[in-house]
Amino acid sequence: MGDDGHTRMKRRPTIEQLCRRHGNEHHHTEHVARLALQLFASAGQRLGMEPGDRPLLEAASRLHDVGYLAAPAAHAKASASLVMAHGLTGFSPGECRDIAAAILLHSKRYQKRLNHPIIRALPAPERAFRLAAVLRVADGLDHGHIQNVSIRSVRILRSLVLVALAGETDQPNAPAASAKADLWRTVFPLDVRFTAGRRRPD
C-alpha cells in the first residue's frame, strides 16, 4: 500500500496554507486576531474563558473570512466548511468543530445559524459561543477592513468590560462592535462598552 500517498491525503493544512490557497484577506484577519487576543488577554479570565481557548480564538479569527473569495454572500458558511473539510494542523477534530462553529457564528445575524448542522453537532456548544462572542466584537472593530482602530486599554469594572479605542474613531467601528456584542451579552457575565479615544495626530 502506498503509505506516502496515504499520508499526503491525510495531511491537514496549517492556518497559513489554508489562507494562501483561498486568497484570504490577510491584513483584516490578522488585525482581527490581534484585537481578539488583546480582549482575551485582558478580560478572558474574568469572562470565564480557559487558557486552551486562546489558540482556538486565534485560529477562528485568522480564518473567519477564508471562504470570502469563493462565496462573498455566504462567506461565514464557506469559511466554516473549509475548516471542517480540511481540518487544521495542530488542532483535534473536536477543536476544529469549535473553530468552525465560531466562524459560522461571526456573521451579523448569528441567530440564523443556530440550527446549522455544525452547531447542532457540538456536544457542548458553550466553548464555540464564547469564541464567537469575542470574534464578533473584534471583527466589528475592523468594520471597514482598513485597520484604522486599535485597542488602547481594557478595564474591568464591577459588571462591565470598558474598551478604550485609539485611531480613526470617527469611523463606525465602535457602533459596529457594540451591535455585534449581542452574543457577548448573552454568554458572558460582564457587559462590554467601547469609548473612543482621540484621533492620532498626523
Solvent accessible surface area in square Angstrom, and as a share of the most:
residue,aa,sasa,rsa
1,M,200,0.89
2,G,54,0.52
3,D,101,0.52
4,D,104,0.54
5,G,26,0.25
6,H,79,0.35
7,T,70,0.41
8,R,153,0.56
9,M,159,0.71
10,K,136,0.58
11,R,164,0.60
12,R,95,0.35
13,P,6,0.04
14,T,44,0.26
15,I,18,0.09
16,E,79,0.35
17,Q,66,0.29
18,L,0,0.00
19,C,18,0.11
20,R,175,0.64
21,R,143,0.52
22,H,50,0.22
23,G,46,0.45
24,N,20,0.10
25,E,77,0.35
26,H,106,0.47
27,H,135,0.60
28,H,0,0.00
29,T,0,0.00
30,E,35,0.16
31,H,16,0.07
32,V,0,0.00
33,A,5,0.04
34,R,141,0.51
35,L,4,0.02
36,A,0,0.00
37,L,27,0.13
38,Q,67,0.30
39,L,1,0.00
40,F,26,0.11
41,A,85,0.66
42,S,51,0.33
43,A,1,0.01
44,G,1,0.01
45,Q,164,0.73
46,R,126,0.46
47,L,7,0.03
48,G,50,0.48
49,M,13,0.06
50,E,94,0.42
51,P,120,0.75
52,G,35,0.34
53,D,0,0.00
54,R,105,0.38
55,P,59,0.37
56,L,1,0.01
57,L,0,0.00
58,E,48,0.21
59,A,0,0.00
60,A,0,0.00
61,S,0,0.00
62,R,35,0.13
63,L,0,0.00
64,H,0,0.00
65,D,7,0.03
66,V,1,0.01
67,G,0,0.00
68,Y,107,0.41
69,L,133,0.66
70,A,88,0.68
71,A,32,0.25
72,P,72,0.45
73,A,110,0.85
74,A,40,0.31
75,H,41,0.18
76,A,2,0.01
77,K,84,0.35
78,A,22,0.17
79,S,0,0.00
80,A,0,0.00
81,S,56,0.36
82,L,29,0.15
83,V,0,0.00
84,M,81,0.36
85,A,80,0.62
86,H,74,0.33
87,G,11,0.10
88,L,0,0.00
89,T,68,0.39
90,G,69,0.67
91,F,24,0.10
92,S,50,0.32
93,P,91,0.57
94,G,27,0.26
95,E,49,0.22
96,C,7,0.04
97,R,82,0.30
98,D,17,0.09
99,I,0,0.00
100,A,0,0.00
101,A,0,0.00
102,A,0,0.00
103,I,0,0.00
104,L,0,0.00
105,L,0,0.00
106,H,4,0.02
107,S,16,0.10
108,K,137,0.58
109,R,138,0.50
110,Y,18,0.07
111,Q,96,0.43
112,K,148,0.63
113,R,47,0.17
114,L,66,0.33
115,N,116,0.59
116,H,43,0.19
117,P,80,0.50
118,I,17,0.09
119,I,12,0.06
120,R,156,0.57
121,A,67,0.52
122,L,14,0.07
123,P,122,0.77
124,A,59,0.46
125,P,38,0.24
126,E,100,0.45
127,R,57,0.21
128,A,0,0.00
129,F,43,0.18
130,R,42,0.15
131,L,0,0.00
132,A,0,0.00
133,A,0,0.00
134,V,1,0.00
135,L,0,0.00
136,R,2,0.01
137,V,0,0.00
138,A,0,0.00
139,D,18,0.09
140,G,1,0.01
141,L,0,0.00
142,D,0,0.00
143,H,100,0.45
144,G,43,0.42
145,H,70,0.31
146,I,107,0.54
147,Q,59,0.26
148,N,20,0.10
149,V,2,0.01
150,S,33,0.21
151,I,12,0.06
152,R,144,0.52
153,S,44,0.28
154,V,27,0.16
155,R,135,0.49
156,I,50,0.26
157,L,69,0.34
158,R,226,0.82
159,S,71,0.46
160,L,19,0.09
161,V,0,0.00
162,L,30,0.15
163,V,0,0.00
164,A,11,0.09
165,L,3,0.01
166,A,15,0.12
167,G,1,0.01
168,E,58,0.26
169,T,32,0.18
170,D,99,0.51
171,Q,75,0.33
172,P,70,0.44
173,N,3,0.01
174,A,24,0.19
175,P,86,0.54
176,A,14,0.11
177,A,0,0.00
178,S,40,0.26
179,A,70,0.54
180,K,27,0.11
181,A,0,0.00
182,D,47,0.24
183,L,4,0.02
184,W,0,0.00
185,R,104,0.38
186,T,98,0.57
187,V,46,0.27
188,F,13,0.05
189,P,99,0.62
190,L,13,0.06
191,D,58,0.30
192,V,2,0.01
193,R,138,0.50
194,F,25,0.10
195,T,52,0.30
196,A,66,0.51
197,G,10,0.10
198,R,217,0.79
199,R,141,0.52
200,R,137,0.50
201,P,127,0.80
202,D,189,0.98
